Amino acid sequence: MVTALQAPLDRTLYKHAGSKAQLMAAVLAERDRRLLRQIEVSSVEALFAALAGWIRDEGARGCLFLRSRAETGGTVPEIADAVAVHKTALRQRVAGIVAADLGAAPDPLLVDQVLVLVEGATHAAVTLGPEAVEAARSAAAVLVAQARA
């Protein structure tokens, strides 16, 4: 239910943003920019340190991209596109970090494994706290060490 005070605020907000979906997409684009900047690192160890810092500073609430997609049912093009762009960019960033850490092009499976650990730690931190990131970092270290061997 929209209150009498809320309606003028909504009109003013959407005057600048266009619609709720466009506003959400703009928020997601900014979040993408900030997160990718946070993880401009050159080792898997530093990736998880950066993730721990992000969660410490931003809070542990899971992935805003996946929460937004779930909230809209995955059917709102602006949101679905923003999520797809972010997840593609995140995977590319993780691939670059793993490559820099190994000093060679990584196996795509290793990239996906590290990505799953990053994503999983982001979600698990909601209930486990910072220990989730430490557990993921430890698992990633094993995978990277195996790739070096």
C-alpha positions as CSV (number, residue, x, y, z in Angstrom):
1,M,0.0,0.0,0.0
2,V,1.4,3.4,-1.0
3,T,1.0,6.1,1.6
4,A,0.2,9.8,0.8
5,L,3.7,10.7,1.7
6,Q,5.3,7.9,-0.3
7,A,3.7,8.7,-3.6
8,P,5.4,12.0,-4.2
9,L,8.7,10.5,-3.1
10,D,8.3,7.6,-5.6
11,R,7.4,10.0,-8.4
12,T,10.5,12.1,-7.6
13,L,12.7,9.1,-7.4
14,Y,11.4,7.5,-10.6
15,K,11.6,10.9,-12.3
16,H,15.4,10.5,-12.1
17,A,15.6,6.7,-12.3
18,G,12.8,5.9,-14.7
19,S,11.4,2.9,-13.0
20,K,12.0,0.5,-10.1
21,A,13.8,-1.9,-12.5
22,Q,16.0,0.9,-13.9
23,L,16.8,2.1,-10.3
24,M,17.7,-1.5,-9.3
25,A,19.9,-1.9,-12.4
26,A,21.7,1.4,-11.6
27,V,22.4,0.2,-8.1
28,L,23.6,-3.1,-9.4
29,A,25.9,-1.4,-11.9
30,E,27.5,0.7,-9.1
31,R,27.8,-2.4,-6.9
32,D,29.5,-4.2,-9.8
33,R,32.0,-1.4,-10.3
34,R,32.8,-1.2,-6.6
35,L,33.2,-4.9,-6.1
36,L,35.4,-5.4,-9.1
37,R,37.6,-2.5,-8.0
38,Q,37.8,-4.1,-4.5
39,I,39.2,-7.3,-6.0
40,E,41.8,-5.8,-8.3
41,V,44.4,-8.2,-7.0
42,S,47.0,-10.6,-8.4
43,S,46.7,-13.7,-6.2
44,V,44.0,-16.0,-5.0
45,E,45.1,-15.3,-1.4
46,A,44.6,-11.6,-2.0
47,L,41.3,-12.3,-3.6
48,F,40.0,-13.8,-0.4
49,A,41.5,-11.1,1.7
50,A,39.7,-8.6,-0.4
51,L,36.5,-10.5,-0.1
52,A,36.9,-10.6,3.7
53,G,37.4,-6.8,3.6
54,W,34.3,-6.4,1.4
55,I,32.2,-8.4,3.8
56,R,33.6,-6.6,6.8
57,D,32.9,-3.2,5.3
58,E,29.6,-3.9,3.4
59,G,28.1,-6.6,5.7
60,A,27.3,-10.2,5.1
61,R,24.0,-10.3,3.3
62,G,24.7,-12.6,0.5
63,C,25.0,-11.6,-3.2
64,L,22.9,-8.5,-4.0
65,F,22.8,-9.6,-7.7
66,L,21.3,-13.0,-7.0
67,R,18.9,-11.5,-4.4
68,S,17.8,-9.0,-6.9
69,R,17.3,-11.6,-9.6
70,A,15.3,-13.8,-7.2
71,E,13.2,-10.8,-6.1
72,T,12.2,-10.1,-9.7
73,G,11.8,-13.8,-10.7
74,G,14.6,-13.5,-13.3
75,T,12.0,-12.0,-15.7
76,V,12.9,-8.3,-15.6
77,P,15.3,-7.7,-18.4
78,E,17.2,-4.8,-16.8
79,I,17.9,-6.9,-13.7
80,A,18.6,-10.1,-15.6
81,D,21.1,-8.2,-17.8
82,A,22.8,-6.5,-14.9
83,V,23.2,-9.9,-13.1
84,A,24.6,-11.6,-16.3
85,V,27.0,-8.7,-16.9
86,H,28.3,-8.9,-13.3
87,K,28.6,-12.6,-13.2
88,T,30.5,-12.6,-16.5
89,A,32.8,-9.9,-15.3
90,L,33.4,-11.6,-12.0
91,R,34.4,-14.8,-13.6
92,Q,36.7,-13.0,-16.0
93,R,38.3,-11.2,-13.0
94,V,38.7,-14.5,-11.1
95,A,40.3,-16.0,-14.2
96,G,42.8,-13.2,-14.4
97,I,43.6,-13.5,-10.7
98,V,44.2,-17.2,-11.0
99,A,46.3,-16.7,-14.1
100,A,48.4,-14.1,-12.4
101,D,48.8,-16.3,-9.3
102,L,49.9,-19.3,-11.4
103,G,51.9,-17.3,-13.9
104,A,50.1,-19.2,-16.7
105,A,46.7,-19.7,-18.2
106,P,44.6,-21.6,-15.7
107,D,42.5,-24.7,-16.4
108,P,38.9,-23.4,-16.7
109,L,37.8,-25.9,-14.1
110,L,40.2,-24.3,-11.6
111,V,38.7,-20.9,-12.4
112,D,35.2,-22.2,-11.8
113,Q,36.3,-23.9,-8.5
114,V,37.7,-20.6,-7.2
115,L,34.6,-18.7,-8.4
116,V,32.3,-21.2,-6.6
117,L,34.4,-20.7,-3.4
118,V,34.1,-16.9,-3.7
119,E,30.3,-17.1,-4.4
120,G,29.8,-19.7,-1.6
121,A,31.8,-17.7,0.9
122,T,29.7,-14.7,0.1
123,H,26.5,-16.5,0.9
124,A,27.9,-18.6,3.8
125,A,29.2,-15.5,5.5
126,V,25.5,-14.6,6.2
127,T,25.3,-17.4,8.8
128,L,29.0,-18.3,9.5
129,G,30.5,-14.9,9.5
130,P,34.1,-14.3,8.4
131,E,35.0,-17.9,9.0
132,A,33.2,-18.7,5.8
133,V,35.7,-16.7,3.8
134,E,38.6,-18.2,5.7
135,A,37.3,-21.7,4.9
136,A,37.0,-20.8,1.2
137,R,40.5,-19.3,1.2
138,S,41.9,-22.4,2.7
139,A,40.2,-24.6,0.1
140,A,41.3,-22.4,-2.8
141,A,44.9,-22.5,-1.5
142,V,44.8,-26.3,-1.8
143,L,43.4,-26.1,-5.3
144,V,46.0,-23.6,-6.5
145,A,48.8,-25.6,-4.9
146,Q,47.6,-28.7,-6.7
147,A,47.6,-26.8,-10.0
148,R,51.2,-25.7,-9.4
149,A,52.3,-29.3,-8.8
